[in-house]
């Protein structure tokens, strides 16, 4: 399997950023890591290996990007307004640096996006905010409301709310979205959601699916037995849904 490591200084983040590229041809998939995880974790956990055969056949290319969650959503040393602003800088890094890098690699403009756990949030949020950029989103074991307090999962903004937080909470902004052009672009995307029935985020994910249906947004919703919020499940899921 072809594997390439890349690193450059991000003008948007003002720091070095790293990523791994797996494959030589095929559909280009931007793959977000899990909560505060690293760009190499999917490889280490065998998730990349789950689609090795398709990568080797030139059907898929995975672009495994790094996370800055520890500097944004999970950085309790800065104010919530600063956390969302740091995330928006990360989004600009993805859109202005990583996506052009991907498109240059494959020579076409069609890109797709995926992620597991917190990576599923990143994938779904950026796809719904910028549907003209992505043709498909795959979100596995995701959380679509970072303001929710649930079991061992905190409200990542400590009760603080502003417009930017609302506009980066899919469970909230999709319910209110009326912009025709954006809804039309979202309806053209292929959307795949998978979640375990015992995952703490299963009820909210089911609600999110209902919101999409209410907006006439077709999507595939797959329920797995148990919690299914572990790499051994994600290794199976990527084989089915990427």
C-alpha positions as MATLAB code, in Angstrom:
seq = 'XXXXXXXXXXXXXXXXXXXXXXXXXXXXXXXXXXXXXXXXXXXXXXXXXXXXXXXXXXXXXXXXXXXXXXXXXXXXXXXXXXXXXXXXXXXXXXXXXXXXXXXXXXXXXXXXXXXXXXXXXXXXXXXXXXXXXXXXXXXXXXXXXXXXXXXXXXXXXXXXXXXXXXXXXXXXXXXXXXXXXXXXXXXXXXXXXXXXXXXXXXXXXXXXXXXXXXXXXXXXXXXXXXXXXXXXXXXXXXXXXX';
ca = [
       0.000    0.000    0.000;
       1.418    3.347   -1.040;
       1.949    5.620    1.977;
       3.258    9.201    2.054;
       3.947   11.560    4.959;
       3.528   15.312    4.502;
       4.238   18.264    6.769;
       4.044   22.005    6.223;
       3.662   25.233    8.173;
       0.023   26.269    8.182;
      -0.550   29.974    7.648;
      -4.037   29.603    9.112;
      -2.916   27.886   12.303;
       0.571   29.377   12.580;
       2.102   25.998   13.342;
       3.356   22.901   11.580;
       0.686   20.412   10.549;
       1.164   16.792    9.495;
      -0.875   14.280    7.530;
      -0.621   10.851    5.941;
      -1.791    9.887    2.458;
      -2.637    6.269    1.671;
      -3.069    5.192   -1.945;
      -2.263    6.392   -5.440;
      -5.645    6.840   -7.170;
      -9.406    6.702   -6.693;
     -11.900    8.621   -4.585;
     -10.154   11.126   -2.325;
     -11.406   10.933    1.265;
     -10.431   13.457    3.912;
     -10.336   11.430    7.156;
     -10.675   13.314   10.461;
      -9.243   11.684   13.619;
     -11.126   10.908   16.803;
     -11.176   13.095   19.931;
      -7.741   14.700   20.406;
      -6.238   11.864   18.352;
      -3.422   12.087   15.827;
      -3.087   11.693   12.072;
      -1.410    8.272   12.452;
      -3.943    6.671   14.819;
      -6.221    5.181   12.147;
      -3.191    3.417   10.712;
      -2.081    2.190   14.140;
      -5.595    0.960   14.984;
      -5.928   -1.000   11.737;
      -8.747    1.169   10.396;
      -6.745    2.072    7.275;
      -5.884   -1.598    6.901;
      -9.601   -2.368    6.758;
      -9.700   -0.867    3.246;
      -6.167   -1.857    2.217;
      -7.353   -3.942   -0.736;
      -9.415   -1.091   -2.187;
      -6.545    1.328   -1.670;
      -4.152   -1.018   -3.448;
      -6.630   -1.372   -6.338;
      -6.697    2.400   -6.797;
     -10.308    2.758   -5.668;
      -9.619    4.923   -2.605;
      -7.124    7.464   -1.330;
      -7.229    8.366    2.368;
      -5.904   11.715    3.561;
      -5.564   11.321    7.330;
      -5.253   14.792    8.831;
      -4.149   15.812   12.308;
      -6.349   17.219   15.071;
      -6.051   20.428   17.074;
      -8.968   19.603   19.390;
      -6.675   20.053   22.403;
      -6.155   23.668   21.288;
      -9.813   24.357   20.542;
     -12.795   22.444   21.929;
     -10.922   20.726   24.770;
      -8.717   23.641   25.796;
     -10.099   24.654   29.187;
      -7.306   27.233   29.589;
      -8.971   29.605   27.138;
     -12.442   31.127   26.970;
     -15.202   29.304   25.030;
     -15.280   32.109   22.442;
     -11.573   31.508   21.821;
     -12.153   27.758   21.510;
     -14.643   28.186   18.668;
     -12.399   30.772   17.006;
      -9.478   28.338   17.096;
     -11.716   25.700   15.531;
     -12.636   28.119   12.737;
      -8.932   28.607   12.036;
      -8.684   24.824   11.756;
     -11.604   24.791    9.330;
      -9.798   27.384    7.208;
      -6.686   25.202    7.280;
      -8.732   22.289    5.949;
     -10.535   24.292    3.246;
      -7.683   26.537    2.103;
      -4.720   24.192    2.518;
      -5.686   20.523    2.790;
      -8.502   20.369    0.213;
      -6.386   22.089   -2.508;
      -3.548   19.712   -1.607;
      -5.900   16.752   -2.070;
      -7.240   18.041   -5.369;
      -3.751   18.649   -6.673;
      -2.872   15.070   -5.741;
      -5.759   13.516   -7.662;
      -6.162   16.126  -10.393;
      -9.917   16.534   -9.902;
     -12.145   18.672   -7.707;
     -14.361   15.926   -6.242;
     -13.524   15.288   -2.579;
     -15.220   13.301    0.166;
     -14.958   13.435    3.943;
     -15.232   10.965    6.815;
     -14.472   10.566   10.491;
     -15.097    8.523   13.632;
     -16.257    9.809   17.030;
     -15.173   13.480   17.257;
     -13.911   13.068   13.710;
     -17.491   12.308   12.691;
     -18.503   15.698   14.053;
     -15.725   17.398   12.087;
     -16.696   15.529    8.916;
     -20.424   16.217    9.176;
     -20.016   19.833   10.243;
     -17.635   20.843    7.468;
     -19.689   18.966    4.860;
     -22.957   20.637    5.883;
     -21.316   24.052    6.148;
     -19.563   23.713    2.774;
     -21.576   21.212    0.704;
     -20.218   22.619   -2.549;
     -16.791   21.203   -1.604;
     -17.716   17.597   -0.745;
     -19.743   14.982   -2.607;
     -20.013   12.476    0.248;
     -19.754   12.435    4.047;
     -19.401    9.342    6.238;
     -19.844    9.904    9.976;
     -19.254    6.951   12.303;
     -20.147    7.040   16.029;
     -20.576   10.793   15.891;
     -21.693   13.622   18.120;
     -23.466   16.513   16.413;
     -24.073   18.802   19.402;
     -20.946   19.800   21.331;
     -23.052   21.839   23.759;
     -24.711   18.719   25.150;
     -23.853   17.444   28.644;
     -24.140   13.667   28.642;
     -22.668   10.992   30.917;
     -18.885   11.404   30.687;
     -19.121   13.961   27.868;
     -19.005   17.645   28.778;
     -20.607   20.684   27.242;
     -17.438   21.797   25.467;
     -18.383   25.473   25.821;
     -19.244   25.400   29.544;
     -22.691   26.871   29.011;
     -21.446   29.773   26.883;
     -23.266   30.366   23.583;
     -22.721   32.705   20.652;
     -23.534   32.794   16.954;
     -20.368   30.965   15.900;
     -21.088   28.114   18.283;
     -24.639   27.858   16.916;
     -23.325   27.868   13.339;
     -20.999   24.963   14.186;
     -23.594   22.800   15.918;
     -25.223   20.675   13.194;
     -28.038   19.544   15.474;
     -29.024   23.194   15.940;
     -28.353   24.969   12.655;
     -29.788   22.250   10.428;
     -33.157   22.541   12.185;
     -33.260   26.249   11.305;
     -31.610   26.151    7.878;
     -33.784   27.650    5.153;
     -31.173   28.835    2.637;
     -32.293   27.231   -0.622;
     -28.937   27.066   -2.394;
     -27.231   25.440    0.568;
     -30.041   22.972    1.154;
     -29.985   22.061   -2.530;
     -26.238   21.395   -2.372;
     -26.642   19.311    0.794;
     -29.379   17.238   -0.848;
     -26.971   16.370   -3.642;
     -24.424   14.926   -1.218;
     -24.316   11.281   -0.242;
     -24.648   11.194    3.551;
     -23.891    8.094    5.633;
     -24.387    7.911    9.402;
     -23.593    4.863   11.548;
     -24.006    4.549   15.320;
     -24.241    1.817   17.954;
     -27.616    1.420   19.664;
     -25.932    1.604   23.080;
     -23.682    4.534   22.175;
     -24.383    7.488   24.516;
     -24.971    9.617   21.418;
     -27.488    7.240   19.839;
     -30.616    9.195   20.951;
     -29.234   12.535   19.754;
     -28.006   10.969   16.502;
     -31.489    9.570   15.900;
     -32.874   13.066   16.499;
     -30.324   14.503   14.078;
     -31.435   11.971   11.453;
     -35.040   13.100   11.957;
     -33.971   16.714   11.426;
     -32.362   15.751    8.117;
     -35.543   13.943    7.055;
     -37.610   17.016    7.928;
     -35.379   19.013    5.562;
     -35.904   16.419    2.789;
     -32.247   15.407    2.972;
     -31.815   11.766    1.979;
     -29.213    9.871    3.975;
     -28.316    6.356    5.009;
     -28.659    5.608    8.728;
     -27.100    2.397   10.040;
     -27.652    1.091   13.561;
     -25.107   -1.307   15.056;
     -25.654   -3.576   18.008;
     -23.972   -2.576   21.249;
     -21.926    0.560   21.736;
     -19.795    0.158   18.551;
     -17.643    3.142   19.582;
     -14.267    1.407   19.228;
     -11.651    0.899   16.493;
     -12.603   -2.762   16.066;
     -16.046   -1.630   14.920;
     -14.694    1.229   12.806;
     -12.464   -1.255   10.969;
     -15.641   -3.017    9.871;
     -17.606    0.150    9.181;
     -15.066    1.648    6.782;
     -15.235   -1.493    4.688;
     -18.985   -1.053    4.323;
     -19.449    2.697    4.065;
     -16.373    4.470    2.638;
];
